[in-house]
Amino acid sequence: MNREKLDKLRKRVEELRKKGGVGYSELESLARALGRVPSKRGKHQTWVNQTFDDLRPLSIPRHGSKDLNKYTAKDILDQLELDIEKFEELIEE
């Protein structure tokens, strides 16, 4: 992970925040780009970060082609931004 990739991912998060509806596939793609992998736990698909064990597991609900509730999407994006911040801290060290 480098600064350029992190900047692109941060921009992608901002675009998703501005977008009206966010689907689970967009959030899963972003989670995957940040080093998260699916884990078999919980009711919904759960994603864990392989690089940082201290980041909490992230649940991304799948509801067919429907967009996620805007508050659910916001919470998921908040958590993914924490992933970006952890990578930025790692790069600065």
Backbone as numpy.savetxt, mean C-alpha at the origin, in Angstrom:
# Nx Ny Nz CAx CAy CAz Cx Cy Cz
15.40 -0.66 -3.69 14.54 0.51 -3.69 15.44 1.75 -3.69
15.16 2.67 -4.59 15.95 3.89 -4.65 15.04 5.12 -4.57
15.64 6.28 -4.48 14.90 7.54 -4.30 13.92 7.78 -5.46
14.36 7.52 -6.69 13.52 7.75 -7.86 12.25 6.88 -7.81
12.41 5.62 -7.47 11.26 4.72 -7.39 10.31 5.15 -6.27
10.88 5.57 -5.13 10.05 6.03 -4.02 9.26 7.28 -4.40
9.89 8.18 -5.14 9.19 9.40 -5.59 8.01 9.05 -6.49
8.22 8.08 -7.39 7.14 7.64 -8.28 6.00 7.00 -7.48
6.36 6.20 -6.48 5.33 5.55 -5.66 4.56 6.56 -4.83
5.25 7.56 -4.30 4.59 8.61 -3.52 3.61 9.39 -4.42
4.04 9.66 -5.66 3.18 10.36 -6.61 1.94 9.51 -6.92
2.15 8.22 -7.04 1.04 7.30 -7.31 0.02 7.30 -6.15
0.53 7.36 -4.92 -0.35 7.43 -3.75 -1.17 8.71 -3.80
-0.52 9.82 -4.11 -1.22 11.10 -4.19 -2.30 11.08 -5.28
-2.00 10.45 -6.42 -2.98 10.35 -7.50 -4.19 9.53 -7.06
-3.94 8.43 -6.34 -5.04 7.60 -5.88 -5.90 8.33 -4.86
-5.28 9.18 -4.04 -6.04 9.96 -3.06 -6.99 10.94 -3.77
-6.54 11.52 -4.87 -7.34 12.49 -5.60 -8.43 11.83 -6.44
-8.17 10.60 -6.83 -9.10 9.85 -7.68 -10.40 9.58 -6.93
-11.49 9.56 -7.65 -12.79 9.33 -7.02 -12.89 7.98 -6.35
-12.79 6.91 -7.12 -12.91 5.57 -6.57 -11.62 4.79 -6.76
-11.28 4.00 -5.75 -10.05 3.21 -5.81 -10.43 1.75 -5.69
-9.97 0.95 -6.63 -10.24 -0.48 -6.60 -9.15 -1.24 -5.86
-9.48 -2.45 -5.43 -8.52 -3.25 -4.69 -7.28 -3.56 -5.51
-7.42 -3.74 -6.83 -6.28 -4.11 -7.66 -5.22 -3.01 -7.69
-5.66 -1.76 -7.66 -4.71 -0.64 -7.64 -3.92 -0.63 -6.33
-4.61 -0.89 -5.24 -3.94 -0.91 -3.93 -3.02 -2.12 -3.79
-3.44 -3.26 -4.32 -2.59 -4.45 -4.27 -1.33 -4.24 -5.10
-1.47 -3.60 -6.24 -0.32 -3.31 -7.09 0.68 -2.41 -6.37
0.17 -1.41 -5.69 1.02 -0.50 -4.93 1.69 -1.23 -3.76
0.94 -2.07 -3.08 1.50 -2.85 -1.96 2.63 -3.75 -2.47
2.41 -4.39 -3.61 3.43 -5.27 -4.19 4.69 -4.49 -4.55
4.50 -3.28 -5.11 5.63 -2.42 -5.48 6.44 -2.00 -4.26
5.80 -1.98 -3.10 6.48 -1.59 -1.85 7.02 -2.79 -1.08
7.06 -3.94 -1.72 7.67 -5.11 -1.10 6.74 -5.92 -0.23
5.46 -5.69 -0.33 4.50 -6.48 0.45 4.11 -7.72 -0.36
3.85 -8.80 0.36 3.43 -10.05 -0.26 2.18 -10.56 0.44
1.34 -11.31 -0.29 0.13 -11.85 0.33 0.46 -12.85 1.43
-0.37 -12.84 2.45 -0.21 -13.76 3.58 -1.57 -14.37 3.87
-1.59 -15.62 4.28 -2.86 -16.29 4.58 -3.24 -16.04 6.03
-3.86 -14.91 6.26 -4.36 -14.59 7.59 -5.49 -13.60 7.44
-6.44 -13.68 8.32 -7.56 -12.76 8.30 -8.63 -13.11 7.28
-9.72 -12.36 7.32 -10.86 -12.59 6.44 -10.57 -12.15 5.01
-9.92 -11.01 4.87 -9.57 -10.47 3.55 -8.11 -10.77 3.25
-7.74 -10.55 2.00 -6.34 -10.72 1.60 -5.47 -9.81 2.47
-4.49 -10.38 3.13 -3.60 -9.63 4.01 -2.23 -9.55 3.38
-1.60 -8.40 3.46 -0.28 -8.16 2.87 0.71 -7.82 3.97
1.86 -8.49 3.96 2.91 -8.22 4.94 4.15 -7.72 4.20
4.90 -6.87 4.88 6.11 -6.31 4.29 7.28 -7.22 4.63
7.98 -7.69 3.60 9.11 -8.59 3.81 10.36 -7.86 4.29
10.47 -6.58 4.00 11.66 -5.82 4.37 11.61 -5.35 5.81
10.43 -4.90 6.25 10.28 -4.33 7.58 9.27 -5.16 8.39
9.78 -5.92 9.34 8.92 -6.76 10.18 8.04 -5.94 11.12
8.45 -4.71 11.43 7.71 -3.91 12.39 6.47 -3.23 11.79
6.31 -3.28 10.46 5.12 -2.71 9.85 3.97 -3.70 9.97
2.82 -3.19 10.39 1.69 -4.08 10.64 1.17 -4.68 9.33
0.58 -5.87 9.42 -0.04 -6.47 8.23 -1.16 -5.56 7.72
-1.36 -5.58 6.42 -2.33 -4.68 5.79 -3.39 -5.52 5.09
-4.63 -5.30 5.46 -5.75 -6.02 4.85 -6.33 -5.18 3.73
-6.44 -5.78 2.53 -7.04 -5.11 1.39 -8.24 -5.93 0.95
-9.46 -5.46 1.26 -10.66 -6.22 0.92 -10.91 -6.25 -0.58
-11.40 -7.38 -1.05 -11.76 -7.54 -2.47 -13.27 -7.61 -2.56
-13.84 -6.68 -3.32 -15.29 -6.66 -3.49 -15.63 -6.63 -4.98
-15.14 -7.61 -5.70 -15.40 -7.67 -7.13 -14.86 -6.45 -7.84
-15.65 -5.91 -8.75 -15.20 -4.74 -9.50 -15.57 -3.44 -8.81
-16.23 -3.52 -7.65 -16.62 -2.32 -6.91 -15.40 -1.61 -6.32
-15.48 -0.29 -6.27 -14.44 0.47 -5.60 -14.60 0.31 -4.09
-13.49 0.49 -3.39 -13.54 0.40 -1.94 -14.17 1.66 -1.36
-14.70 1.53 -0.16 -15.20 2.69 0.58 -14.06 3.71 0.67
-14.38 4.99 0.50 -13.32 6.01 0.47 -12.52 6.06 1.76
-13.15 5.76 2.89 -12.43 5.79 4.17 -11.50 4.58 4.31
-11.94 3.45 3.81 -11.10 2.25 3.81 -9.89 2.48 2.92
-10.13 3.01 1.73 -9.03 3.29 0.81 -8.05 4.28 1.41
-8.55 5.31 2.10 -7.68 6.31 2.73 -6.80 5.66 3.79
-7.38 4.78 4.61 -6.60 4.11 5.65 -5.51 3.22 5.05
-5.83 2.53 3.97 -4.85 1.67 3.31 -3.72 2.53 2.73
-4.09 3.63 2.09 -3.07 4.52 1.52 -2.20 5.13 2.61
-2.78 5.45 3.77 -2.00 5.95 4.90 -0.94 4.93 5.31
-1.34 3.67 5.39 -0.41 2.61 5.79 0.69 2.43 4.73
0.32 2.50 3.46 1.33 2.35 2.41 2.30 3.53 2.39
1.82 4.70 2.80 2.73 5.85 2.92 3.76 5.62 4.03
3.35 4.92 5.08 4.32 4.57 6.13 5.41 3.66 5.58
5.04 2.77 4.67 6.03 1.91 4.01 7.05 2.78 3.26
6.54 3.76 2.53 7.43 4.65 1.77 8.36 5.39 2.72
7.83 5.89 3.83 8.66 6.61 4.80 9.75 5.71 5.38
9.43 4.44 5.64 10.44 3.51 6.17 11.56 3.30 5.15
11.23 3.20 3.88 12.24 3.05 2.84 13.08 4.31 2.72
12.44 5.47 2.88 13.20 6.73 2.83 14.20 6.80 3.97
13.78 6.37 5.16 14.68 6.34 6.31 15.86 5.40 6.04
15.58 4.27 5.44 16.62 3.30 5.12 17.63 3.87 4.14
17.14 4.59 3.15 18.02 5.19 2.14 18.90 6.27 2.75
18.34 7.05 3.69 19.09 8.15 4.30 20.22 7.66 5.19
20.09 6.45 5.71 21.11 5.91 6.64 22.39 5.57 5.95
